[in-house]
Amino acid sequence: MTSLDELNTRFAIHGHARFDQVAPGMIVLQLASVASDATIHLQGAHVTHWAPRGADPVLFLSPKALFAPGKAIRGGVPLLFPWFGPRWDAATFDAAHGTNSPAHGFARTAVWTVDAVTRHDDGSLSAVFSLAPDAVSRALGYDHFAARLTCRIGRTLHVGLEVDNRGDVPMTYEDGLHTYFAVADLAPVRLEGLHGATYLDKRDGSRRKVDDERRFAFTRDVDRTYVNTDATVAIHDPANRRTIYLDKHGSNTTVVWNPAPLLTPNFADLADDSWRRFVCVETVNSNDNRLQLAPGRSHTTAMTVRVEAG
C-alpha cells in the first residue's frame, strides 16, 4: 500500500483534500468541497461520510463499526463486488476449488489504489480509485477484470462503479452500493418510488410479491430485493425535516434493508438502537438482474444522492 506521505505528496489539495491514518493500516481520504464534506477509506473505496455544508450527515456510520484491515465497515456505502450477499454459485465453485467465498465478494475488504483527486471549476471534488486482480480474486475465479470507483461531491454525492471485462469469455457478476442512509427516527420514515415493483421478500422465504404501498413504512425487520426497477427512491425523514433522493444509473435492482430489534443482536458492530437511525436503500444488480459482461465491454453502476429540506 502506498504510504501516507506519498499519497499526500501526489494527491493532496490544500484546504480540500488530504489523507489521514485513522487506525493501523487504515488510511482515509478527507474531502471538503464548497458544498459538502466526505470521508473515503482506501479499504473498499468505502465512502463512510457525506454531509452538505452545515447539515447533518446523510450517511449512517455505526458507532460500533470496526476499522481494521480485512474487516468490513458497517455503514456508509459498502461496495459489493462480484456478488451480492452469498455467492450464487458458491456450492459448486467452492466445492470444486476448495475456497470459501466471502459474503458480498472481495472488493469491500481490498485496498484500492488512488488514481486521481481533482478539484473542478464548480467547486466540486472527485476521487478515482482502482482495483485489479490479485491472489484473492484469482482464487475466487476473477482474474480478468478492472474496476474503478469514482466519487464526486458537491451539492450531491455521486458514486459510480465501472467494471471492465479484460478476458476473452463473458464475465458474470453482481454488484451493489449498499448505502446506509441516516435518519433521525425510523418510525415516521416513508419510502416512495417502489410502488408496483416486484420484490423478493427474504423475511418470507424469498417469495415474490408486488409492492402495493405508495409510501412504505418500516413496521418490522425488512429485507426486500426489488427486481427490474431503475426508479428513483425518495426517503422522507420528517424528524430530520428533509427528503433524501436516490437516483440510480445502470442498476435494475433495489434492495431495502433494516434489521429492526429482531435481527440487530446478530450484528456485533451495531448498537442496540442503531436500527432506529438508518435505512439501507441499495443500488444493486443481482438475482434476476445479474450482469453478464462480454469480452472487451464495460458496465457502470452508479447512484446520485441529493437532499431537499422539508
Secondary structure, 3 states (H helix, E strand, C coil): CCCHHHHHHHHCECCCEEEEEEECCEEEEEEECCCEEEEEECECCEEEEEEECCCCCCECECCCCCCCCCCCCCECECEEECCCCCCCCHHHHHHHHCCCCCCCECHHHCECEEEEEEECCCCCEEEEEEECCCHHHHHCCCCCEEEEEEEEECCCEEEEEEEEECCCCCEEECEEECCEEECCCCCCCEEECCCCCEEEEHHHCCEEEECCCCEEECCCCEEEEEECCCCCEEEEEHHHCEEEEEEEECCCEEEEEECHHHHHHHCCCCCCCHHHHEEEEEEEECHHHCEEECCCCEEEEEEEEEEEEC
